[in-house]
Amino acid sequence: MARAPLLQLSDVALRFGGHTVFENLSLTIQPGDRIALVGRNGSGKSTLMKLLAGLVLPDSGNRVLGAGTTVAYMEQDPDLSGHETLGDFAAARLHPGEEWRVAAAAEGLKFDPLTPVASASGGERRRAALARLLAEGAELMLLDEPTNHLDIEAITWLDAQLEGTASAFVLISHDRAFLRDLTRATLWLDRGEVRRQERGFAGFEEWREAVWAAEDEARHKLDRKIKAEGRWAVEGISARRKRNQGRLRALQAMRAERAAQIRRQGTAAMALDAGPQSGRKVIEARGISKRFGERVVLRPFDLRVMRGDRIAFVGPNGAGKTTLIRMLTGDLAPDTGTVTHGTSLEIAVFDQTRSALDEAATPWATLTGDAALAVSGSADQVMVRGQPRHVVGYLKDFLFDESQARAPIASLSGGEKARLLLAQIMARPSNLLVLDEPTNDLDIETLDLLQDLLGEYDGTVLLVSHDRDFIDRVADTTVAMEGDGRAVVYAGGWSDYRAQRGEDAPVEAAPVRTTAASPAAPAKAPGAGLTFTEKHRLGALPDEIARLEAEIAKLTDYLAAPDLYTTAPAKFAKATEALAERQAALMAAEDEWLRLAEKAEA
């Protein structure tokens, strides 16, 4: 016997001011549903969650909650007022004797329930809100970015809890691995319309591209029909004016349909400039260590960073990742050892705490008041990679509108603050990027663009992240903070690090390089003539070559369209330029692979 739906929205419309957020929105959540809710920042995902939770009332339409259904909602900025401790807040809705549920969740999420609300950090407040939701055990759980501010260990624990629950849930997250693991259906919120697919997030990007391709084809056909009918209207109507009024009305209807079509929101127009090339050796750390009082943060550690390296730093919150990076960049002195920088370093830092942003200032003032970006004598221009730009035009590249340019930063969402900080650091030429938790609050499309930019960036990247998928896509080396002050270097990204340790393997399992003194050199293995970085590069080149070949094939097919040059000359020129760039990059990659392969065999 079919079970009744947990919750239904029928023909819902919601407007804020003159802006329509949703219209004719209908969806149903069934028992056992595991749904990913995806969409661009600002598309209305959190608003839809509040509609589902009953915290926002629609202007029209109906929200129907199944009889006896309980709903729990975790919002991005929970209100803990009226509670003394995090534990008090998390247990507020539990029956007496069920407080153990909060204690169990607090252990997995790694926060102290006795922490006073007044002194709790934003991350601790969010973890308490997540513990509250899990402890309540509602039939429908609504989770808005639950992985923000969680380390990988806590994310893995949460993954297991949700995997084992009998409750239905709707999940907003930027963490691809988390979404792939847990979801069986996808709600895509795009331009006020909600589409549903009965596949988890793993199939989302293929689905999205198919929808967009169908839209482009339909729009292209409509444009051609309007053009043909418009020509007829000018040239052929005079002799048949009365007889063809119906055809004219049809033309007007087509033009109205075309005008009403909502264009897809563009991605942020972010760009990176590597600036002057740094020396081949970027950072040399020898025997560096750090302790704060009795706590050992880092035992003696060696690391060499070469130009072009992409190094990820992973480990639990509080393990010392940020402290290690601050020592490597010269922002913090080590207790022992030395850090030597190469020549011509220009460092840009993305700080996870957003401390570079003044909440009372505006995006306009933040950019024009930055001494490194200010244009002399101008209050509305910024220097962007050596070229003056109007501040509003530059902010639009990062999806801000003109009204937001003069609004206080405190009014911006977490994703908007992250984009503003990216706008600030990307305006400056740099050859060493330090990214401390850049993925928090960014939507998936912006993460895709950031990943592509880092792949093309001609400088060096130091990355702290708990996003396993992002680490896999970006990093060629991983430094793991493995407890008790030990830092260990592994080849590759997150999946490579896990594979080298082995599932459930002890921490001491064979790393590529450790902080201990090296033993006597063994007999040379194949490839022993390569440096550490060259070995990584040789292993990565086949995938890079395959990617370039696929992109060349795609661009070649695109340029083969017979009417492309006449209908879209700008796109034709851009695609031709991109094809030439990728062909040159393929030739260079093949030459590099051949050189390294010959060196490995020598």
Secondary structure, 3 states (H helix, E strand, C coil): CCCCCCEEEEEEEEEECCEEEEEEEEEEECCCCEEEEECCCCCCHHHHHHHHHCCCCCCEEEEEECCCCCEEEECCCCCCCCCCEHHHHHCCCCCCCCCHHHHHHHHHHCCCCCCEHHHCCHHHHHHHHHHHHHHHCCCEEEEECCCCCCCHHHHHHHHHHHHHCCCEEEEECCCHHHHHHHCCEEEEEECCEEEEECCCHHHHHHHHHHHHHHHHHHHHHHHHHHHHHHHHHHHCCHHHCCCCHHHHHHHHHHHHHHHHCCCCCCCCCCCCCCCCCCCCEEEEEEEEEEEECCEEEEEEEEEEEECCCEEEEECCCCCCHHHHHHHHCCCCCCCEEEEEECCCCCEEEECCCCCCCCCCCCHHHHHHCCCCCECCCCCCEEEECCEEEEHHHHHHHCCCCHHHHCCCHHHCCHHHHHHHHHHHHHCCCCCEEEEECCCCCCCHHHHHHHHHHHHHCCCEEEEECCCHHHHHHHCCEEEEECCCCCEEEEECCHHHHHHHHCCCCCCCCCCCECCCCCCCCCCCCCCCCCCHHHHHHHHHHHHHHHHHHHHHHHHHHHHCCCCHHHHCHHHHHHHHHHHHHHHHHHHHHHHHHHHHHHHHHC
